[in-house]
Amino acid sequence: MAACARSALLWPCLSRWLPSHARFSASRFPCWQWNARSSSSSSSDSRIGLVAAAARRSEFWSANLRLRSRSGLGVGENGWYDEERRAVQVGRLRVSTLSALCGGAEDGGGTGIGRPLDRNMEAGCEEALDRVATGLVSHTVDEPAVSELPQAEAATAREGGARARSSKRKRMCYYFSQGLCTLMEDKLHLSRFSHEYPDMAVRADDLEKVMPQPFDYFLVLDLEGMVEILEFPVLMLDAKTLQVVDRFHRFVRPAKMTEEHIEDYIRNKYGKWGLDRVWHDTAIPFTEVLPKFQGWLQSHGLYDPETPSKLRSAAFVTCGNWDVKTKIPEQCVTSGIDLPLYFNEWINLKDIYFNFYKFRAGGMLAMMKGLKMPMEGTHHVGLDDAHNIARVLQRMLAHGAIIPITAKRKADDPKAVKFTFRFRIK
């Protein structure tokens, strides 16, 4: 009875958290398998145990085998590797959490996470599940657990894990990055999440070749969201000292999507990194983000409402033309507001990179690979990508590159854009 009650309470929560293909796979287990599993453990007779097995098979091993089938990575394939590796990680976390709740030995139950479940029943299963899920999925993760790897690979995994633990970093608190963290005095929260930005310091000898620039500040912008903007991060970089002066970061709530569409959109976009909860807690409409951003610009003396056509000695830097050329105008139309005139010119760093190094790089990862720079943070999380683009910009400035405007839009025709470089990345 206890197992049935547990299943009835937890299944509505878990069914939204698990991917649909895992639930579908679980539903295809024959009745005799269900009965066999029920007889082996009093707590594994629930659908949750079957879903755990399905998730292990469908998510963990498929992604794991895809990784091991590729012997090497070509230019621009780092992103593919990161996605597949992350699928392995998230699949493992989902399986571990579900197995801990079920308690079945065949599903890896009986872990330290699952022990307090019965005591937590009185406080509410949803609360217990939320604590387990947030503690696992929202935190920095490593490679799959050694116990889940084939025996031949276990020894290698243990050695690699020992090395990885020494350099493991806590995940950034994305409430903090938006100025919204209310747990700065909470020791448990501080032990789990970082409230320090990546180290962007430069050495004194990096400044020796820095050339005079057309602007005093560069505003590194990297939007996230294909249908509508979901994330709006900007890093302010000093063109002389190469130091990051400040950051602006907000998650953005779509204007025209239904709540159901938003739920699916965010789960697919940020759920795999455990950031869907912070997104839902903090996202605001673009019509609110833009005034906050303009206030931030004004606080640094970069924007004057009386002369709104240009920023004061500052320019946007993007990895491609899409962010400012396409997405911001589209979002302004969707949100029913006018396009701010200071978005009428920008710097496409890929064009600068191509003309300075004479090497074609199709994106951020390719530029970093060409400069032999490791990627930090999570690719396709806007704030992390903005930090990496800013690191590329720092390196280029240290090498003596001059960073001028690469694209200008006509004020009376937003679709008419003039590119200043003859040779550019299209």
NUVOKE-523969 format. One record per residue (C-alpha): residue in three letters; residue number from 1; x, y, z. Coordinates in pm, 1 decimal. Each point is the difference from the previous one (the first is absolute). Layout:
N
PT    aa     i         px         py         pz
PT   Ala   NUM          X          Y          Z
...
***
This chain:
426
PT    aa     i         px         py         pz
PT   Met     1        0.0        0.0        0.0
PT   Ala     2      282.0      235.4       84.1
PT   Ala     3      158.4      -56.5     -341.1
PT   Cys     4     -331.5       58.8     -177.9
PT   Ala     5      -62.0      318.8      196.7
PT   Arg     6      351.1      117.3      -82.1
PT   Ser     7      -52.7      -68.5     -369.9
PT   Ala     8     -333.3      179.1       -8.0
PT   Leu     9      145.8      310.2      158.6
PT   Leu    10      327.8       15.2     -188.6
PT   Trp    11     -107.8     -102.1     -347.7
PT   Pro    12     -171.4      333.4      -95.0
PT   Cys    13      320.6      186.1       92.2
PT   Leu    14      237.2     -244.3     -167.2
PT   Ser    15     -202.5      -35.1     -318.1
PT   Arg    16       60.4      366.1      -86.0
PT   Trp    17      368.2      -19.4       88.4
PT   Leu    18       84.9     -306.8     -209.8
PT   Pro    19       29.2       15.6     -379.5
PT   Ser    20     -300.3     -133.4     -185.8
PT   His    21      194.6     -279.6     -171.5
PT   Ala    22      102.4     -143.0      339.2
PT   Arg    23     -361.9       -5.8      119.8
PT   Phe    24     -104.9     -162.6     -326.5
PT   Ser    25      271.0     -265.5       31.8
PT   Ala    26     -109.2      -76.3      354.9
PT   Ser    27     -360.8      -47.8     -108.6
PT   Arg    28      108.3     -275.7     -241.7
PT   Phe    29      129.7     -237.0      269.4
PT   Pro    30     -211.1     -322.7      -12.5
PT   Cys    31     -209.4      -90.9      301.7
PT   Trp    32      219.8     -295.9       86.6
PT   Gln    33      300.5      231.4       31.3
PT   Trp    34     -199.3      231.5      222.7
PT   Asn    35      -98.8     -291.8      225.9
PT   Ala    36      353.8     -138.1        8.7
PT   Arg    37      141.3      333.5      106.7
PT   Ser    38     -277.4       40.2      258.5
PT   Ser    39       85.2     -328.6      165.6
PT   Ser    40      368.6       84.8       25.4
PT   Ser    41      -48.2      319.2      201.6
PT   Ser    42     -291.8      144.8      190.4
PT   Ser    43       76.8      350.3     -121.9
PT   Ser    44       81.4      -70.8     -363.6
PT   Asp    45     -352.5     -102.8     -102.0
PT   Ser    46      -79.1      357.1      -97.3
PT   Arg    47       18.9      147.3     -347.5
PT   Ile    48      285.0      216.4      125.4
PT   Gly    49      233.4     -298.6       12.7
PT   Leu    50      -81.7      -89.1     -358.5
PT   Val    51       51.0      357.1     -111.6
PT   Ala    52      340.8       -1.5      166.4
PT   Ala    53       99.6     -304.8     -200.9
PT   Ala    54     -138.2      153.3     -318.6
PT   Ala    55      181.6      325.3       63.9
PT   Arg    56      324.0     -188.7       55.1
PT   Arg    57      -37.7     -188.5     -325.8
PT   Ser    58     -137.9      283.5     -214.5
PT   Glu    59      203.1      295.0      124.8
PT   Phe    60      318.6     -122.1      160.5
PT   Trp    61      115.0     -283.5     -221.2
PT   Ser    62     -109.2      146.8     -334.7
PT   Ala    63      191.7      321.2       62.7
PT   Asn    64      290.6     -192.2      153.6
PT   Leu    65       33.2     -226.7     -303.5
PT   Arg    66      -18.5      296.8     -237.1
PT   Leu    67      290.5      157.1      184.4
PT   Arg    68      210.7     -314.4      -12.2
PT   Ser    69      -70.7      -54.2     -370.8
PT   Arg    70      188.3      318.9      -88.6
PT   Ser    71      376.5      -25.1       23.6
PT   Gly    72       76.5      369.1      -56.9
PT   Leu    73     -153.4      343.1      -41.6
PT   Gly    74       35.5      227.8     -298.5
PT   Val    75      -18.7      377.4      -16.4
PT   Gly    76     -331.0      123.1      141.0
PT   Glu    77      -97.5     -336.4      152.4
PT   Asn    78       75.9       93.3      359.1
PT   Gly    79     -360.9      111.5       39.6
PT   Trp    80     -120.7     -343.9     -113.0
PT   Tyr    81      224.5     -166.4      256.0
PT   Asp    82     -122.8      226.5      279.0
PT   Glu    83     -365.6      -73.9      -82.8
PT   Glu    84       53.9     -377.5       -5.9
PT   Arg    85      205.4        6.0      319.3
PT   Arg    86     -266.7      207.4      171.2
PT   Ala    87     -269.7     -245.7     -110.6
PT   Val    88      197.2     -273.0      176.8
PT   Gln    89       30.4      212.4      313.1
PT   Val    90     -364.4      104.2       18.5
PT   Gly    91     -119.2     -352.4      -77.3
PT   Arg    92      213.0     -133.4      282.4
PT   Leu    93     -134.6      259.8      243.6
PT   Arg    94     -361.8      -73.4      -87.8
PT   Val    95       58.0     -373.4       41.3
PT   Ser    96      182.3       49.0      331.5
PT   Thr    97     -272.4      224.0      141.6
PT   Leu    98     -284.0     -231.0     -104.1
PT   Ser    99      184.0     -308.6      119.0
PT   Ala   100       69.6      159.8      335.0
PT   Leu   101     -370.7       79.7       39.5
PT   Cys   102     -101.8     -354.0     -100.5
PT   Gly   103      258.4     -172.9      216.4
PT   Gly   104       25.3     -303.5     -230.0
PT   Ala   105      342.6     -164.9       -3.8
PT   Glu   106      -32.8      -91.9     -365.6
PT   Asp   107      -33.5      369.3      -87.2
PT   Gly   108      287.5      115.4      218.2
PT   Gly   109     -225.5       86.4      295.3
PT   Gly   110       99.9       21.8      359.9
PT   Thr   111      228.3      299.6      -51.3
PT   Gly   112       53.4      267.6      261.8
PT   Ile   113     -238.1      226.8     -186.7
PT   Gly   114     -288.4     -241.6       29.2
PT   Arg   115       27.6      -90.7      369.2
PT   Pro   116     -199.9      293.0      143.6
PT   Leu   117     -294.3      -51.3     -235.4
PT   Asp   118     -234.0     -173.7      246.8
PT   Arg   119       62.9      263.7      264.7
PT   Asn   120      -68.1      267.4     -257.5
PT   Met   121     -336.1     -148.5      -93.8
PT   Glu   122     -166.2      190.7      281.0
PT   Ala   123      150.7      328.9     -121.3
PT   Gly   124     -120.1      -72.1     -351.5
PT   Cys   125      146.8     -204.3     -283.5
PT   Glu   126       15.9      297.8     -231.6
PT   Glu   127      228.8      178.7      244.8
PT   Ala   128      230.5     -300.0       26.1
PT   Leu   129       12.5      -47.3     -375.7
PT   Asp   130       68.9      369.5      -55.0
PT   Arg   131      291.7      -11.3      243.9
PT   Val   132      148.9     -307.3     -165.5
PT   Ala   133      -48.8      128.7     -354.0
PT   Thr   134      130.7      349.4       71.6
PT   Gly   135      298.9     -131.5      191.6
PT   Leu   136      101.5     -224.8     -287.5
PT   Val   137     -103.6      157.0     -327.6
PT   Ser   138       74.1      363.1       91.8
PT   His   139      350.7      -81.7      117.7
PT   Thr   140      325.3      -56.3     -183.9
PT   Val   141       24.2     -359.4     -121.7
PT   Asp   142      281.5     -225.9     -108.6
PT   Glu   143       17.7     -310.9     -215.4
PT   Pro   144     -252.0     -286.7       53.0
PT   Ala   145       37.5     -194.9      323.4
PT   Val   146      260.6     -277.6      -11.9
PT   Ser   147     -262.7     -255.7      102.4
PT   Glu   148     -194.2       75.0     -320.4
PT   Leu   149      295.7      -55.2     -233.9
PT   Pro   150      103.6     -332.7     -150.8
PT   Gln   151      243.0     -181.6      231.5
PT   Ala   152      289.3       34.5     -245.3
PT   Glu   153      -26.3      378.4       17.9
PT   Ala   154      -51.9       34.6      375.7
PT   Ala   155      368.0       24.2       94.9
PT   Thr   156       67.1      270.4     -258.2
PT   Ala   157     -306.6      192.2      112.9
PT   Arg   158      110.9       -9.7      364.8
PT   Glu   159      341.6      141.2      -88.8
PT   Gly   160     -153.0      273.8     -215.5
PT   Gly   161     -257.2       82.0      267.0
PT   Ala   162      267.7       52.1      262.9
PT   Arg   163      174.4      252.5     -223.6
PT   Ala   164     -327.6      171.1      -90.8
PT   Arg   165     -109.2       48.4      361.9
PT   Ser   166      304.7      213.3       70.9
PT   Ser   167      -95.9      247.6     -273.4
PT   Lys   168     -379.4      -25.1       26.8
PT   Arg   169     -176.7      335.0       11.2
PT   Lys   170     -328.1       91.5      156.7
PT   Arg   171     -274.3      114.7     -233.8
PT   Met   172      -66.7      371.8      -17.5
PT   Cys   173     -304.7      120.8      191.2
PT   Tyr   174     -209.6      156.6     -276.4
PT   Tyr   175     -214.0      178.1      256.8
PT   Phe   176      317.0      178.3      109.0
PT   Ser   177       96.0       93.0     -358.4
PT   Gln   178     -333.3      183.3      -28.1
PT   Gly   179       34.0      169.4      339.0
PT   Leu   180     -282.6     -212.2      143.1
PT   Cys   181      170.5     -247.8      235.0
PT   Thr   182     -155.7        8.0      349.2
PT   Leu   183      213.0     -282.3      147.4
PT   Met   184      335.4      174.1       32.7
PT   Glu   185        6.1      -90.7      372.2
PT   Asp   186     -107.7     -362.1      -52.6
PT   Lys   187      303.8     -225.3       50.3
PT   Leu   188     -152.0     -296.5     -185.0
PT   His   189      -83.1      216.1     -300.4
PT   Leu   190      347.8      155.7        1.1
PT   Ser   191      158.8     -344.9       14.7
PT   Arg   192     -191.3     -109.4     -309.0
PT   Phe   193        6.3      305.8     -223.8
PT   Ser   194      264.0      251.0      -97.2
PT   His   195      -55.9      371.8       46.4
PT   Glu   196      320.4       97.3     -173.5
PT   Tyr   197       28.4       60.0     -372.2
PT   Pro   198      265.0     -175.6     -211.5
PT   Asp   199      348.7      142.2       32.9
PT   Met   200       49.2      240.3     -291.2
PT   Ala   201      320.5      161.1      128.3
PT   Val   202      276.2       76.5     -250.0
PT   Arg   203      376.4       14.4       51.5
PT   Ala   204      200.9      319.4      -28.5
PT   Asp   205      182.4     -126.0     -308.9
PT   Asp   206     -337.9      -57.7     -171.3
PT   Leu   207      -40.1      376.9      -17.8
PT   Glu   208      326.5       66.7     -183.1
PT   Lys   209     -145.9      -46.2     -348.5
PT   Val   210     -345.0      146.8       65.6
PT   Met   211      -74.9      262.9     -265.1
PT   Pro   212     -212.0      316.9       36.1
PT   Gln   213     -360.5      -97.5      -71.1
PT   Pro   214     -294.5      189.6     -154.2
PT   Phe   215     -191.0      -51.7      326.8
PT   Asp   216       74.2       15.3      370.2
PT   Tyr   217     -224.8     -294.2       78.8
PT   Phe   218     -121.7     -314.1     -173.0
PT   Leu   219     -339.0     -146.7       91.0
PT   Val   220       18.4     -374.0      -63.5
PT   Leu   221     -353.6     -124.0      -70.6
PT   Asp   222     -114.1     -358.2      -53.5
PT   Leu   223     -375.3      -62.6      -15.5
PT   Glu   224     -165.2     -336.7       51.2
PT   Gly   225     -331.3     -110.0     -151.2
PT   Met   226      -96.4      -72.2     -358.3
PT   Val   227     -377.4       60.0        9.1
PT   Glu   228       16.9      288.9      246.8
PT   Ile   229      283.4      132.9      212.6
PT   Leu   230       41.9     -204.2      319.1
PT   Glu   231      319.8      148.7      141.6
PT   Phe   232      162.2      342.0      -29.4
PT   Pro   233      360.3       12.7      134.0
PT   Val   234      251.7      282.6      -58.0
PT   Leu   235      360.5       34.8      118.7
PT   Met   236      159.0      345.7        9.7
PT   Leu   237      370.3      -23.4      -90.7
PT   Asp   238      248.7      287.6       33.8
PT   Ala   239      183.5       43.4     -332.7
PT   Lys   240      320.5      122.1      168.6
PT   Thr   241       36.0     -218.4      307.9
PT   Leu   242     -186.1     -303.0     -146.7
PT   Gln   243     -178.1      -36.9      334.0
PT   Val   244     -368.1      -88.6       36.0
PT   Val   245     -157.5      310.5      152.6
PT   Asp   246     -352.2     -132.9       59.0
PT   Arg   247     -262.1     -248.5     -114.5
PT   Phe   248     -369.2       16.7      -82.6
PT   His   249     -199.9     -320.9       -0.3
PT   Arg   250     -372.7      -76.0      -12.1
PT   Phe   251     -211.0     -294.6     -108.5
PT   Val   252     -279.4      107.5     -235.4
PT   Arg   253     -359.3     -127.4       -7.9
PT   Pro   254     -149.2      -38.2     -351.2
PT   Ala   255     -284.0      236.7      -89.9
PT   Lys   256     -214.4     -204.0     -239.4
PT   Met   257       46.4     -363.2      101.3
PT   Thr   258     -260.5     -195.5      192.8
PT   Glu   259       94.9     -117.1      348.8
PT   Glu   260        6.6     -359.6     -123.6
PT   His   261      238.2       92.1     -281.3
PT   Ile   262      219.9      195.8      241.7
PT   Glu   263       12.6     -299.0      234.7
PT   Asp   264      117.5     -233.0     -278.5
PT   Tyr   265      234.0      260.7     -146.0
PT   Ile   266      177.8       66.0      330.2
PT   Arg   267       15.2     -366.2       97.0
PT   Asn   268      169.0      -83.3     -330.1
PT   Lys   269      229.6      303.5       10.6
PT   Tyr   270      105.1       29.6      364.5
PT   Gly   271     -138.4     -311.5      167.9
PT   Lys   272      295.0     -216.6     -101.6
PT   Trp   273      226.1      225.3      210.2
PT   Gly   274     -242.3       38.2      289.9
PT   Leu   275      -57.8      368.8      -74.7
PT   Asp   276     -370.6      -15.6      -81.1
PT   Arg   277      -98.5       75.9      358.5
PT   Val   278      211.1      316.9       26.0
PT   Trp   279     -127.3      105.8     -342.8
PT   His   280     -364.8      -31.9      108.4
PT   Asp   281       73.7      178.5      326.9
PT   Thr   282      176.5      300.2     -154.8
PT   Ala   283     -100.5       46.2     -366.3
PT   Ile   284     -172.3      330.2      -84.4
PT   Pro   285     -140.1      131.1     -332.2
PT   Phe   286      233.3      162.7     -250.5
PT   Thr   287     -194.1      323.7       46.9
PT   Glu   288      129.0        3.2      358.7
PT   Val   289      349.6     -125.3      -77.4
PT   Leu   290       75.1      279.9     -246.3
PT   Pro   291      -66.5      291.0      242.6
PT   Lys   292      210.4     -176.0      264.5
PT   Phe   293      279.3      -40.5     -252.9
PT   Gln   294      -21.7      365.3     -100.8
PT   Gly   295       16.8       96.2      367.5
PT   Trp   296      311.5     -215.0       32.7
PT   Leu   297      153.2      174.5     -302.9
PT   Gln   298      -82.2      339.2      150.6
PT   Ser   299      160.9      -96.1      331.0
PT   His   300      326.0      -45.6     -190.3
PT   Gly   301      -41.0      316.7     -204.7
PT   Leu   302      -41.1     -190.8     -326.7
PT   Tyr   303     -352.7      111.0      -88.4
PT   Asp   304     -178.3      335.0       -1.3
PT   Pro   305     -379.0       -3.7      -66.5
PT   Glu   306       28.9      344.5     -157.6
PT   Thr   307      237.0     -134.6     -267.4
PT   Pro   308     -123.6     -358.8      -39.5
PT   Ser   309      140.4      -69.2     -345.7
PT   Lys   310      342.4     -113.8      124.6
PT   Leu   311      175.7     -125.1      306.9
PT   Arg   312      271.8      213.6      152.7
PT   Ser   313      338.0     -142.0     -100.9
PT   Ala   314     -126.6     -357.5       17.5
PT   Ala   315     -105.0     -265.3     -250.8
PT   Phe   316     -168.9     -338.9       10.1
PT   Val   317      217.8     -301.5      -75.7
PT   Thr   318     -170.7     -319.1     -112.8
PT   Cys   319      103.9     -338.5     -135.8
PT   Gly   320     -179.2       39.5     -333.7
PT   Asn   321     -253.3      247.8     -132.2
PT   Trp   322     -311.3     -187.0      112.6
PT   Asp   323      -35.2      148.3      350.1
PT   Val   324      -25.8      367.9      -96.2
PT   Lys   325      -80.4      -20.0     -371.4
PT   Thr   326     -285.4     -248.7       26.5
PT   Lys   327     -113.7     -103.1      345.1
PT   Ile   328      -30.4      328.8      186.1
PT   Pro   329     -206.3      164.9     -280.5
PT   Glu   330     -222.2     -310.6      -14.0
PT   Gln   331      -49.6        4.1      375.7
PT   Cys   332      -87.9      370.0       -5.5
PT   Val   333     -269.8      -69.2     -258.0
PT   Thr   334     -130.7     -297.2      201.7
PT   Ser   335       -1.3      206.4      319.9
PT   Gly   336     -164.5      298.1     -172.1
PT   Ile   337      276.1      254.0       66.6
PT   Asp   338      229.4      212.4     -215.2
PT   Leu   339      352.9     -117.1      -71.5
PT   Pro   340      244.9      214.5      202.4
PT   Leu   341      226.5      189.1     -239.1
PT   Tyr   342      316.2      -98.7      185.1
PT   Phe   343      -50.0     -350.8     -140.3
PT   Asn   344       64.2      132.1     -352.5
PT   Glu   345      372.6      -78.9        4.4
PT   Trp   346      207.5     -282.6      140.1
PT   Ile   347      321.9     -199.9      -27.5
PT   Asn   348       -5.1     -355.6     -130.4
PT   Leu   349      306.0     -152.3      166.1
PT   Lys   350       12.9     -281.5     -255.4
PT   Asp   351       69.1      254.4     -276.7
PT   Ile   352      275.9      163.5      205.2
PT   Tyr   353      149.3     -341.0       77.0
PT   Phe   354       -6.8     -101.6     -367.9
PT   Asn   355      164.0      320.3     -124.7
PT   Phe   356      257.0       18.5      281.1
PT   Tyr   357      117.8     -360.8       16.3
PT   Lys   358      -86.5      -92.8     -362.0
PT   Phe   359     -172.8     -308.0      137.4
PT   Arg   360     -366.4      -80.1      -49.6
PT   Ala   361     -181.0      -84.5      324.2
PT   Gly   362     -370.4      -72.7      -20.1
PT   Gly   363      -81.7       56.3      366.2
PT   Met   364      116.9       50.7      355.3
PT   Leu   365      137.3     -351.5       46.7
PT   Ala   366      196.1       19.0     -324.4
PT   Met   367      152.4      333.4      100.1
PT   Met   368       96.3     -138.4      339.1
PT   Lys   369      148.9     -308.9     -158.4
PT   Gly   370      205.4      214.2     -238.6
PT   Leu   371      133.3      197.4      298.2
PT   Lys   372       54.2     -320.1      202.2
PT   Met   373     -237.2      120.4      269.9
PT   Pro   374     -212.9     -247.1      200.4
PT   Met   375     -369.0       73.1       29.0
PT   Glu   376     -124.2       82.5      349.1
PT   Gly   377     -351.6      -38.1      133.6
PT   Thr   378     -293.1     -143.6     -194.4
PT   His   379      -33.7       53.0     -373.6
PT   His   380     -336.4      155.5      -97.5
PT   Val   381      -52.2      155.0      340.9
PT   Gly   382       14.3      364.4     -104.4
PT   Leu   383      200.5      138.6      291.8
PT   Asp   384      261.9     -274.9      -28.7
PT   Asp   385       29.7       50.8     -375.1
PT   Ala   386       33.6      377.0       48.9
PT   His   387      292.5      -63.4      234.9
PT   Asn   388      167.3     -224.5     -257.4
PT   Ile   389      -52.6      250.7     -281.9
PT   Ala   390      146.2      270.1      223.7
PT   Arg   391      304.7     -222.0       60.0
PT   Val   392       47.2      -30.2     -377.0
PT   Leu   393      -29.7      378.2      -28.2
PT   Gln   394      258.5       46.4      275.3
PT   Arg   395      242.3     -231.1     -180.1
PT   Met   396      -47.0      179.4     -331.1
PT   Leu   397       56.4      340.6      161.8
PT   Ala   398      312.5     -136.3      169.3
PT   His   399      124.1     -113.6     -342.6
PT   Gly   400      -37.9      352.5     -135.1
PT   Ala   401     -332.9      -21.7     -184.4
PT   Ile   402     -202.1      315.7      -62.2
PT   Ile   403     -373.8      -52.3       51.9
PT   Pro   404     -214.2      236.0     -215.6
PT   Ile   405     -370.1       -9.1      -88.8
PT   Thr   406      -70.5     -274.9     -253.9
PT   Ala   407     -371.2       62.2      -74.5
PT   Lys   408     -236.3      299.0       -9.4
PT   Arg   409     -375.3        7.3      -43.6
PT   Lys   410     -190.8      283.7     -166.6
PT   Ala   411     -221.2      175.2      252.8
PT   Asp   412     -291.1       28.5     -244.3
PT   Asp   413       28.5     -359.2     -123.9
PT   Pro   414       88.2     -259.2      269.2
PT   Lys   415       50.7     -271.6     -262.0
PT   Ala   416      261.2      200.2     -194.4
PT   Val   417      340.2      -83.5      150.3
PT   Lys   418      338.0      108.9     -134.3
PT   Phe   419      302.9     -212.6       83.6
PT   Thr   420      334.7      175.9       22.9
PT   Phe   421      229.0     -296.3      -72.2
PT   Arg   422       38.6     -136.3     -349.7
PT   Phe   423      111.0     -339.3      128.3
PT   Arg   424     -233.8     -123.9      267.4
PT   Ile   425     -163.6     -308.2      145.2
PT   Lys   426     -350.1      -39.5     -144.4
***
